[in-house]
Amino acid sequence: MSWNKPDRPPANLETELTWPVRVEVVPGKLSVRIYRHDVDTQHGPIACWSYVTQGLTALQQTEIVFTLRRDAGEPSDAFPRDPLQLFAAIHPLAEAGQRVTSGSFTELGGGGFFGHHLLYVRAQALAGVTLPASCLAAVLVTAEELRAVREFGSTRVLARLGQAASHYPFPPWADRHRAGVSFERTLAESLVAKCPRASAHDVHVGVKDQQITVSALRSEQSSWQDRLAQIPETAALTLLTAYDPAANGCLTWVPGQKAPEAIIPAGSDGSRVCGCFVMFVPGQSENGGLILEDGFAMKLTDDAWRAVRGALVDGKDLAIPATGDDMALALTWRDEVYVSPIDARTYRAEGGWQVHPPEPGEAGARLSGEIRLLTSDDDIMARTTPEELAAFCQQIKLCAERMLTQHDGAEIVLRVGCVPQGHAIDLSGKGAAPPDVMQAFFDAIKALPPLRVSDGEVSFEMRLTVA
């Protein structure tokens, strides 16, 4: 996408500034809401304006937010009009079918946009800002950072920006005076730059408990046959992956680094760290993975590599144990559509639903199950904390362990909706658990101390099976 700055501001500003300020950019078609707010950081609050579009979805273009840091002494009502001009230029391009998605970028000529180029990524939740359910963030990047995006994908660049700003997963604010992060040595010395690679914005990769998990989007499964047809069966493949919103840390790397490093949010234990790429290396005598730079390299035998390729084409889950002391590999799929077994209600999630299996050893050996979050990761971060949510789910599992494990074959599905006033429960089940046990289980969950939720709702479903 290219952009030429309009000669005149397109905005029709309302006469009185009532926050958020609404500006009509393209009459009757595109408006922008401007929020005045602070972003909390480890170094104190940062005063910002956020510009949020309304009207792009009618053109099959995801809405966009641009968050701009206010300079010291800059009046809060003196927000720049440049972002409005940017959105005015984006609108006709979207009408013509030139749309941006996560990982896209706009290279700008002349003085650029605030002297920078633009990278589009999945938006983070912002306290005090109402974002659409599906929203991209426009991030300012320098020419050198944009070159790194082209070579290595957006996740490596975002992680380095987050590391430089001490903000996970990346700073959502644009600083007009930021000098930029140097990628000169990375471009020259990274092993990734020396290998064939492909961008995979629908793929996440991370590590937990000595297992590398590659998660692909079910709706993109049909494209894998064409992707792999261009790569010889004996050739290595490096996928430049997207940031995983379900992770609680992201690997970072600079040349000369002696050990793996990661950027993690405050209070995180870094137990689910995502990477910026996954490199499949066939022709090996053993199977096993390891951390390489800010991603993962998976050594595979020829048979294992054929199995991985087949699972990608067929849309099947796959597990490959490690031969030695390296890490195992799991390939899983994320569905964008989920139909609840409780009431047949359909839920849709951009980027696919995250399904969380219970932690090993955290419930009885005869009790198995999974948790499906029905609230987006960004909204969860804005309304509660992952640690408190995990502790609340653990209390439910303990109730199930105490009350259900004597009933072989019992299958329970419960939906929990948590709001500031408490939590509501929907429960269904089949199998060996009698009605009085189900009622007692319902009452026990209802009596649990509620999850602390600041506003809105945090909801999830839990499926439990007694073996």
C-alpha positions as CSV (number, residue, x, y, z in Angstrom):
1,M,0.0,0.0,0.0
2,S,1.3,3.5,-0.8
3,W,0.1,6.8,0.6
4,N,0.3,10.4,-0.6
5,K,-0.6,12.9,2.1
6,P,-3.7,14.9,1.2
7,D,-3.3,18.7,0.6
8,R,-6.1,19.6,3.0
9,P,-7.2,18.0,6.3
10,P,-10.3,16.0,5.6
11,A,-11.7,16.2,9.1
12,N,-14.9,17.8,10.2
13,L,-14.3,18.4,13.9
14,E,-17.2,18.7,16.3
15,T,-17.3,22.2,17.8
16,E,-16.9,21.1,21.5
17,L,-14.3,18.6,22.6
18,T,-16.1,15.9,24.4
19,W,-13.8,12.9,24.9
20,P,-13.7,10.7,23.0
21,V,-13.8,13.3,20.2
22,R,-15.6,12.1,17.0
23,V,-14.2,13.3,13.7
24,E,-16.0,12.5,10.4
25,V,-13.1,11.8,7.9
26,V,-15.1,10.6,4.9
27,P,-18.6,12.0,5.3
28,G,-21.1,9.2,5.9
29,K,-18.5,6.5,5.4
30,L,-15.5,6.8,7.8
31,S,-15.2,8.4,11.2
32,V,-12.5,8.4,13.8
33,R,-12.8,8.5,17.6
34,I,-9.9,10.1,19.4
35,Y,-9.3,9.1,23.0
36,R,-7.1,10.9,25.5
37,H,-5.6,8.4,27.9
38,D,-2.5,7.1,29.6
39,V,-0.6,3.9,29.0
40,D,0.8,2.4,32.2
41,T,4.5,1.3,31.9
42,Q,7.2,0.1,34.2
43,H,8.6,3.7,34.1
44,G,5.3,5.4,34.8
45,P,2.2,6.5,32.8
46,I,2.7,7.7,29.2
47,A,0.2,10.3,28.0
48,C,-1.3,9.4,24.6
49,W,-4.0,10.0,22.1
50,S,-5.5,7.0,20.3
51,Y,-7.3,7.4,17.0
52,V,-9.8,4.5,16.3
53,T,-11.5,4.2,12.9
54,Q,-15.1,3.3,12.4
55,G,-16.3,2.4,8.9
56,L,-13.5,0.3,7.4
57,T,-15.2,-3.0,8.1
58,A,-17.8,-2.1,5.5
59,L,-15.0,-2.4,3.0
60,Q,-13.7,-5.8,4.4
61,Q,-10.8,-3.9,5.9
62,T,-10.2,-4.4,9.7
63,E,-10.6,-1.3,11.7
64,I,-7.3,0.4,12.7
65,V,-6.1,2.2,15.9
66,F,-3.1,4.5,16.0
67,T,-1.8,5.5,19.4
68,L,0.4,8.6,19.6
69,R,2.6,9.6,22.5
70,R,2.0,13.2,23.6
71,D,5.2,15.3,23.9
72,A,6.0,17.0,27.2
73,G,4.0,20.2,27.4
74,E,1.8,19.4,24.5
75,P,-1.8,20.4,25.3
76,S,-4.1,17.4,25.5
77,D,-6.6,19.0,23.1
78,A,-4.0,19.7,20.5
79,F,-4.0,16.3,18.9
80,P,-2.3,16.2,15.4
81,R,-4.4,15.8,12.3
82,D,-1.9,13.6,10.4
83,P,-3.6,10.3,11.5
84,L,-6.9,11.6,10.2
85,Q,-5.2,12.3,6.8
86,L,-3.7,8.9,6.9
87,F,-7.1,7.2,7.4
88,A,-8.6,9.4,4.7
89,A,-6.0,8.0,2.3
90,I,-6.5,4.4,3.4
91,H,-10.3,4.5,2.8
92,P,-10.2,4.8,-1.1
93,L,-7.4,2.2,-1.2
94,A,-9.6,-0.2,0.8
95,E,-12.5,0.5,-1.5
96,A,-10.2,-0.5,-4.4
97,G,-9.3,-3.8,-2.7
98,Q,-5.9,-2.8,-1.3
99,R,-6.3,-3.9,2.3
100,V,-3.9,-4.5,5.1
101,T,-3.8,-7.4,7.5
102,S,-1.6,-8.3,10.5
103,G,2.0,-8.3,9.3
104,S,1.4,-5.9,6.4
105,F,3.3,-2.7,6.2
106,T,3.1,0.7,4.3
107,E,6.4,2.1,3.0
108,L,6.0,5.8,2.7
109,G,8.0,8.2,0.4
110,G,9.0,11.8,1.1
111,G,9.0,12.6,4.8
112,G,6.9,9.5,5.6
113,F,4.3,9.5,8.4
114,F,5.9,11.4,11.3
115,G,9.2,10.6,9.6
116,H,8.5,6.8,9.7
117,H,6.9,3.9,7.9
118,L,3.9,1.8,9.2
119,L,3.6,-1.8,10.3
120,Y,0.2,-3.2,11.0
121,V,-0.2,-5.8,13.8
122,R,-3.0,-7.2,16.0
123,A,-4.0,-4.4,18.4
124,Q,-3.4,-4.7,22.2
125,A,-6.1,-3.7,24.7
126,L,-5.8,-0.1,25.9
127,A,-7.2,1.0,29.2
128,G,-9.7,3.8,28.6
129,V,-10.0,3.1,24.9
130,T,-12.9,1.2,23.3
131,L,-11.6,-0.9,20.4
132,P,-13.6,-2.9,17.9
133,A,-13.7,-6.7,18.4
134,S,-11.3,-7.0,15.4
135,C,-8.7,-4.3,15.2
136,L,-5.2,-3.6,13.9
137,A,-2.6,-1.3,15.4
138,A,-0.6,0.9,13.1
139,V,3.0,1.0,14.5
140,L,5.7,3.5,13.5
141,V,8.9,1.8,12.2
142,T,12.1,3.2,10.8
143,A,13.5,2.3,7.4
144,E,16.0,-0.1,9.0
145,E,13.2,-1.7,11.1
146,L,11.1,-2.1,8.0
147,R,14.0,-3.9,6.2
148,A,14.1,-6.3,9.2
149,V,10.4,-6.9,8.9
150,R,10.9,-7.8,5.2
151,E,13.7,-10.2,6.1
152,F,12.6,-11.7,9.4
153,G,8.8,-11.0,9.8
154,S,7.1,-8.7,12.2
155,T,7.5,-10.7,15.4
156,R,11.3,-10.3,15.7
157,V,11.0,-6.6,15.2
158,L,8.1,-6.2,17.6
159,A,10.0,-8.2,20.3
160,R,13.0,-5.9,19.9
161,L,10.8,-2.8,20.2
162,G,9.3,-4.3,23.3
163,Q,12.7,-5.0,24.8
164,A,13.9,-1.5,24.0
165,A,10.9,0.1,25.7
166,S,10.6,-2.5,28.5
167,H,7.0,-3.1,27.5
168,Y,5.5,-6.4,26.6
169,P,4.8,-7.5,23.9
170,F,5.6,-4.2,22.2
171,P,5.0,-0.6,22.9
172,P,1.5,0.3,21.6
173,W,2.3,4.1,21.5
174,A,4.1,5.8,18.6
175,D,6.9,8.1,19.6
176,R,7.6,10.7,16.9
177,H,11.1,11.2,18.1
178,R,12.2,7.6,18.6
179,A,15.6,7.0,16.9
180,G,14.9,3.3,16.1
181,V,16.4,-0.1,17.0
182,S,19.5,-1.1,15.1
183,F,19.2,-4.4,13.1
184,E,22.5,-4.0,11.1
185,R,24.3,-6.9,12.8
186,T,21.2,-9.0,12.9
187,L,20.7,-8.6,9.2
188,A,24.4,-9.6,8.6
189,E,24.8,-12.4,11.2
190,S,21.4,-14.1,11.8
191,L,21.2,-17.7,10.6
192,V,17.6,-17.1,9.6
193,A,18.9,-14.6,6.9
194,K,20.9,-17.5,5.4
195,C,18.0,-19.9,5.1
196,P,15.0,-20.2,2.8
197,R,12.0,-18.8,4.7
198,A,8.4,-17.9,4.3
199,S,6.0,-15.6,6.3
200,A,3.3,-17.5,8.1
201,H,1.0,-14.9,9.8
202,D,-1.5,-17.7,10.6
203,V,1.1,-19.8,12.6
204,H,2.2,-19.5,16.2
205,V,5.1,-21.3,17.8
206,G,6.1,-21.6,21.5
207,V,7.6,-23.8,24.1
208,K,6.3,-25.2,27.4
209,D,7.5,-28.1,29.4
210,Q,10.2,-29.1,26.9
211,Q,7.7,-29.2,24.0
212,I,7.8,-27.0,21.0
213,T,4.2,-26.4,19.8
214,V,3.4,-25.2,16.3
215,S,-0.2,-23.9,16.1
216,A,-1.7,-23.4,12.7
217,L,-5.1,-21.8,11.7
218,R,-7.7,-24.3,10.5
219,S,-9.1,-21.9,7.9
220,E,-5.7,-21.7,6.2
221,Q,-5.2,-25.5,6.1
222,S,-6.1,-25.7,2.4
223,S,-3.2,-23.4,1.5
224,W,-0.5,-25.7,2.8
225,Q,-0.5,-28.0,-0.2
226,D,0.4,-25.1,-2.4
227,R,2.9,-23.8,0.1
228,L,4.8,-27.1,0.4
229,A,4.6,-27.9,-3.3
230,Q,7.1,-25.1,-3.9
231,I,9.6,-26.7,-1.5
232,P,11.5,-29.9,-2.2
233,E,10.7,-32.7,0.2
234,T,14.3,-32.8,1.4
235,A,14.7,-29.1,1.8
236,A,14.6,-27.2,5.1
237,L,11.8,-24.8,5.8
238,T,11.8,-21.7,8.1
239,L,8.4,-20.2,8.9
240,L,8.4,-16.6,10.2
241,T,5.6,-16.9,12.7
242,A,3.2,-14.4,14.3
243,Y,3.2,-13.3,17.9
244,D,1.1,-15.7,20.0
245,P,-1.4,-13.8,22.2
246,A,-1.8,-16.8,24.5
247,A,2.0,-16.7,25.4
248,N,3.3,-14.9,28.4
249,G,6.7,-14.1,27.0
250,C,8.5,-13.8,23.7
251,L,12.1,-14.7,22.8
252,T,14.4,-11.9,21.8
253,W,17.9,-12.1,20.2
254,V,20.8,-9.9,19.3
255,P,24.2,-11.1,17.8
256,G,26.7,-12.0,20.5
257,Q,24.0,-13.0,23.0
258,K,25.3,-15.9,25.1
259,A,22.0,-17.5,26.3
260,P,18.3,-17.4,25.4
261,E,16.5,-14.2,26.5
262,A,12.9,-13.3,26.5
263,I,10.7,-10.3,27.1
264,I,7.9,-11.0,29.6
265,P,5.1,-8.9,31.1
266,A,5.3,-7.8,34.7
267,G,4.4,-10.6,37.1
268,S,4.7,-13.4,34.4
269,D,6.6,-16.6,35.1
270,G,7.5,-16.9,31.5
271,S,6.2,-20.5,31.4
272,R,4.7,-20.1,27.8
273,V,7.3,-18.3,25.7
274,C,6.6,-17.8,22.0
275,G,9.2,-17.5,19.2
276,C,9.6,-15.5,16.1
277,F,10.2,-18.4,13.8
278,V,10.4,-22.2,13.5
279,M,13.0,-23.9,11.4
280,F,12.4,-27.5,10.2
281,V,15.7,-29.2,9.4
282,P,15.1,-32.7,7.8
283,G,17.7,-35.3,7.0
284,Q,18.8,-35.8,10.6
285,S,19.5,-39.0,12.4
286,E,17.3,-38.0,15.4
287,N,14.3,-35.9,16.2
288,G,14.7,-33.0,18.7
289,G,14.2,-29.3,19.0
290,L,16.1,-26.4,20.5
291,I,16.0,-22.7,20.9
292,L,17.9,-20.9,18.1
293,E,18.3,-17.1,18.3
294,D,14.7,-15.9,19.0
295,G,13.0,-18.9,17.5
296,F,13.2,-22.7,17.4
297,A,15.0,-25.2,15.2
298,M,13.5,-28.7,14.9
299,K,15.8,-31.5,13.8
300,L,13.8,-34.2,12.0
301,T,14.4,-37.5,10.4
302,D,13.2,-37.8,6.8
303,D,10.3,-39.9,8.0
304,A,9.3,-37.3,10.6
305,W,9.5,-34.5,8.1
306,R,7.2,-36.3,5.8
307,A,4.8,-36.8,8.7
308,V,4.9,-33.0,9.4
309,R,4.3,-32.1,5.8
310,G,1.4,-34.6,5.6
311,A,-0.2,-33.3,8.8
312,L,0.0,-29.7,7.5
313,V,-1.7,-30.8,4.2
314,D,-4.3,-33.0,5.9
315,G,-5.1,-30.6,8.8
316,K,-4.2,-33.3,11.5
317,D,-2.7,-32.9,14.9
318,L,0.8,-34.5,15.2
319,A,3.2,-35.3,18.1
320,I,6.8,-36.2,17.5
321,P,8.8,-37.1,20.7
322,A,12.4,-36.1,21.0
323,T,14.9,-38.9,20.5
324,G,17.4,-37.5,23.0
325,D,17.4,-34.7,25.5
326,D,16.1,-32.0,23.1
327,M,12.5,-30.8,22.9
328,A,9.6,-32.7,21.4
329,L,7.3,-31.3,18.7
330,A,3.5,-30.9,18.6
331,L,1.5,-29.6,15.7
332,T,-2.0,-28.4,16.6
333,W,-4.8,-26.5,14.8
334,R,-6.9,-23.5,15.9
335,D,-10.5,-23.2,14.8
336,E,-12.0,-19.8,14.2
337,V,-15.6,-21.1,14.8
338,Y,-16.7,-22.8,18.0
339,V,-20.2,-24.2,18.6
340,S,-20.9,-24.6,22.3
341,P,-22.3,-27.9,23.3
342,I,-24.3,-26.2,26.0
343,D,-26.7,-24.2,23.9
344,A,-25.4,-24.6,20.3
345,R,-24.3,-20.9,20.3
346,T,-21.6,-20.1,17.7
347,Y,-18.6,-18.2,18.8
348,R,-16.1,-16.7,16.3
349,A,-12.5,-15.6,17.1
350,E,-10.2,-13.9,14.8
351,G,-6.9,-15.8,14.7
352,G,-8.6,-19.0,16.1
353,W,-9.7,-20.1,19.5
354,Q,-7.0,-21.0,22.1
355,V,-7.6,-24.3,23.9
356,H,-5.7,-24.8,27.1
357,P,-5.2,-28.3,28.5
358,P,-4.9,-28.7,32.3
359,E,-1.5,-28.4,33.7
360,P,0.2,-31.8,34.4
361,G,-0.5,-33.1,37.9
362,E,-2.8,-30.2,38.8
363,A,-5.9,-32.4,39.0
364,G,-6.6,-36.0,39.7
365,A,-5.0,-38.6,37.5
366,R,-8.4,-39.8,36.4
367,L,-9.7,-36.4,35.5
368,S,-8.8,-34.8,32.1
369,G,-10.1,-31.9,30.2
370,E,-9.5,-28.6,28.5
371,I,-10.4,-24.9,28.9
372,R,-11.6,-22.7,26.0
373,L,-11.5,-19.0,26.6
374,L,-14.6,-17.2,25.1
375,T,-13.1,-13.8,25.8
376,S,-10.2,-12.5,23.8
377,D,-6.7,-12.5,25.3
378,D,-6.6,-8.7,25.0
379,D,-9.9,-8.2,26.9
380,I,-8.8,-10.7,29.6
381,M,-5.6,-8.6,30.1
382,A,-7.7,-5.5,30.4
383,R,-10.3,-6.9,32.8
384,T,-8.4,-9.3,35.0
385,T,-5.0,-11.0,35.2
386,P,-4.0,-14.4,33.6
387,E,-2.7,-15.5,37.0
388,E,-6.0,-14.8,38.7
389,L,-8.0,-16.5,36.0
390,A,-5.7,-19.5,36.2
391,A,-6.2,-19.7,39.9
392,F,-10.0,-19.5,39.6
393,C,-10.0,-22.3,37.0
394,Q,-7.8,-24.3,39.3
395,Q,-10.4,-24.0,42.1
396,I,-13.1,-25.3,39.7
397,K,-10.8,-28.3,38.8
398,L,-10.3,-29.0,42.5
399,C,-14.1,-29.1,43.0
400,A,-14.4,-31.5,40.1
401,E,-11.6,-33.7,41.4
402,R,-13.2,-33.8,44.8
403,M,-16.8,-34.5,43.6
404,L,-16.7,-36.2,40.2
405,T,-13.7,-38.6,40.1
406,Q,-15.8,-41.5,41.6
407,H,-18.1,-41.5,38.6
408,D,-16.4,-43.3,35.7
409,G,-17.4,-42.0,32.3
410,A,-18.8,-38.7,33.5
411,E,-18.4,-35.9,30.9
412,I,-19.1,-32.4,32.1
413,V,-19.2,-29.1,30.1
414,L,-19.6,-25.9,32.1
415,R,-19.6,-22.3,31.0
416,V,-18.6,-19.6,33.5
417,G,-19.2,-15.9,32.9
418,C,-17.4,-13.6,35.4
419,V,-18.4,-10.0,35.9
420,P,-17.6,-7.6,38.7
421,Q,-20.6,-8.7,40.7
422,G,-19.8,-12.4,40.6
423,H,-20.0,-15.4,38.2
424,A,-22.9,-17.2,36.4
425,I,-22.7,-20.9,35.5
426,D,-24.3,-23.0,32.8
427,L,-23.7,-26.7,33.3
428,S,-24.4,-29.8,31.2
429,G,-23.3,-33.4,31.5
430,K,-23.7,-36.9,30.5
431,G,-22.6,-40.3,31.8
432,A,-22.4,-41.6,35.3
433,A,-22.8,-38.5,37.5
434,P,-26.3,-38.5,39.0
435,P,-28.4,-35.3,39.3
436,D,-27.7,-34.8,43.0
437,V,-23.9,-34.9,42.3
438,M,-24.3,-32.4,39.4
439,Q,-26.3,-30.1,41.6
440,A,-23.7,-30.3,44.4
441,F,-21.0,-29.6,41.9
442,F,-22.9,-26.6,40.6
443,D,-23.4,-25.2,44.1
444,A,-19.8,-25.7,45.0
445,I,-18.6,-23.7,41.9
446,K,-21.2,-21.0,42.7
447,A,-19.9,-20.7,46.2
448,L,-16.3,-20.1,45.1
449,P,-14.7,-16.7,45.7
450,P,-15.4,-14.8,42.5
451,L,-12.8,-13.9,40.0
452,R,-11.8,-10.2,40.3
453,V,-13.0,-8.5,37.1
454,S,-12.6,-4.7,36.6
455,D,-15.4,-4.3,34.0
456,G,-17.1,-6.2,31.3
457,E,-17.2,-10.0,31.3
458,V,-14.6,-12.8,31.2
459,S,-16.1,-16.1,30.1
460,F,-14.8,-19.5,29.4
461,E,-16.0,-23.1,28.9
462,M,-14.4,-26.1,30.6
463,R,-14.8,-29.7,29.4
464,L,-14.0,-32.4,32.0
465,T,-14.0,-36.2,31.5
466,V,-13.5,-38.9,34.2
467,A,-11.6,-41.8,32.7
